[in-house]
Amino acid sequence: MITGKHLTAMPLHAVTEVLGSAGLARRLELELLRLPPADRRLVAAAAVWATELHGAQRRVREPYINHLLRVTLRILCYYRVEDPEVLAAALLHDSVEDQPVTIQTIISRGYGTRVAALVASVTTPARPSGVDRVSHYLDHLSTTVAASPWGRVIKLSDFTDNGVGIIHTTGPKAARVAVKYAPAVPVLRSLLSLPDTPLTPPVKTHIHAQLDLATTRIAAVLG
C-alpha cells in the first residue's frame, strides 16, 4: 500500500502511471492540507466541478481530468504557489473552451471575478476563419497571456504538461501538436523571464529546464 507520505514524494508522472486519476486527486487532497480551511474548500470545490465538466472527456490515453490535476499540482508543489484562486483557475483553465459561453459567468459567480479573469486569460479564443492556427495560438500567448502575470504561471504549467508529455501523443496528432508547440517555447521562455512573473528565481530555473526538455521532445517528434 502506498502511504500518504510516499504519495506526496512521488513525481506526478509516476502518480499518474501507478494510481491514475484517484491517485492524483488524493495527492491534491493531501497537498491542500497546508492551506487554510477556506482556501482549501475553494480549490476542492473547483476540483469537483472540473471533474463533472470533463468527466466524459479523454486525452490520448487517459481521462482529461488527469491533465487538470497535474497542472494544478505542479503549480502547488513545484512552483510553490498556494494562492487558492490561482489553483482554482488552474483546475478550470480548460473549462470554457468547447463549452457554452455561460460557463464563464458560472465561474465568476461561483469562484469570483479573479478566477474567471484568470481562466479567460489562458483560454484561446475562437480562431477566425482563414487565420493560421499556429499564428493564432502564438498571438494569444504574446498578448492575452502576456498581460496576465498569474495567467502566465497557469499557462507555463499547462504547456509543461503538454510539451513534456508530448511523447505520450501518438499518430498524426503528435506532429500537429509539435508544429504548434515548437515556436511557442521561446515565447513562453520570454514570458517566464519577465520581472513581474510571480515566481521565485529557483522556480524559474526549474521551469526553464522543463522547457528545455519539452524542446527536446518536440524536436524528436518532428524528426
C-alpha positions, 0 to 999 in steps of 0.5 A, a space after each residue: 500500500 502506498 502511504 500518504 507520505 510516499 504519495 506526496 514524494 512521488 513525481 506526478 508522472 509516476 502518480 499518474 502511471 501507478 494510481 491514475 486519476 484517484 491517485 492524483 486527486 488524493 495527492 491534491 487532497 493531501 497537498 491542500 492540507 497546508 492551506 487554510 480551511 477556506 482556501 482549501 474548500 475553494 480549490 476542492 470545490 473547483 476540483 469537483 466541478 472540473 471533474 463533472 465538466 470533463 468527466 466524459 472527456 479523454 486525452 490520448 490515453 487517459 481521462 482529461 481530468 488527469 491533465 487538470 490535476 497535474 497542472 494544478 499540482 505542479 503549480 502547488 508543489 513545484 512552483 510553490 504557489 498556494 494562492 487558492 484562486 490561482 489553483 482554482 483557475 488552474 483546475 478550470 483553465 480548460 473549462 470554457 473552451 468547447 463549452 457554452 459561453 455561460 460557463 464563464 459567468 458560472 465561474 465568476 459567480 461561483 469562484 469570483 471575478 479573479 478566477 474567471 479573469 484568470 481562466 479567460 486569460 489562458 483560454 484561446 479564443 475562437 480562431 477566425 476563419 482563414 487565420 493560421 492556427 499556429 499564428 493564432 495560438 502564438 498571438 494569444 500567448 504574446 498578448 492575452 497571456 502576456 498581460 496576465 502575470 498569474 495567467 502566465 504561471 497557469 499557462 507555463 504549467 499547462 504547456 509543461 504538461 503538454 510539451 513534456 508529455 508530448 511523447 505520450 501523443 501518438 499518430 498524426 496528432 503528435 506532429 500537429 501538436 509539435 508544429 504548434 508547440 515548437 515556436 511557442 517555447 521561446 515565447 513562453 521562455 520570454 514570458 517566464 523571464 519577465 520581472 513581474 512573473 510571480 515566481 521565485 528565481 529557483 522556480 524559474 530555473 526549474 521551469 526553464 529546464 522543463 522547457 528545455 526538455 519539452 524542446 527536446 521532445 518536440 524536436 524528436 517528434 518532428 524528426 
